[in-house]
Amino acid sequence: MIGFHHRPDLVDDAIIKPVSCVHLADILIRSLNVGSGGDSTIPAVAQRAWEALGFSEKDIDVILLAMEEELAGIESFVSEV
């Protein structure tokens, strides 16, 4: 499944949701400047993944906020170690 997260359009319907979750997570984390995909581009979410997950733009805003809060907690923890 992980191997297809850059190309969710190629996977069978049986695994489209988990592949789409990894696809979206990868894009969102890159948009927060965490990690590296080997370049500085932030790809668009594949249409098939977007449709499979059924999120609205507001849902994405909520997810991004939660990710930012989690990252802040991690950064705080790491700085104390």
VENBELLIN-V281162 format. One record per pair of residues at least 4 apart in sequence whose ideal C-beta (glycine too) atoms are under 6 Angstrom apart, sorted by the first residue. I is the first residue (numbers start at 1). J is the second residue. If there is no record, write none. Layout:
I/J
I/J
This chain:
1/15
1/18
1/19
4/10
4/11
4/19
5/19
5/22
5/23
5/26
8/19
8/20
8/23
8/46
8/48
8/49
9/46
9/48
11/15
11/16
11/19
15/19
16/20
16/52
17/52
20/49
20/52
20/53
23/49
24/45
27/43
27/45
29/34
29/35
30/37
30/42
31/42
45/49
45/50
55/59
55/60
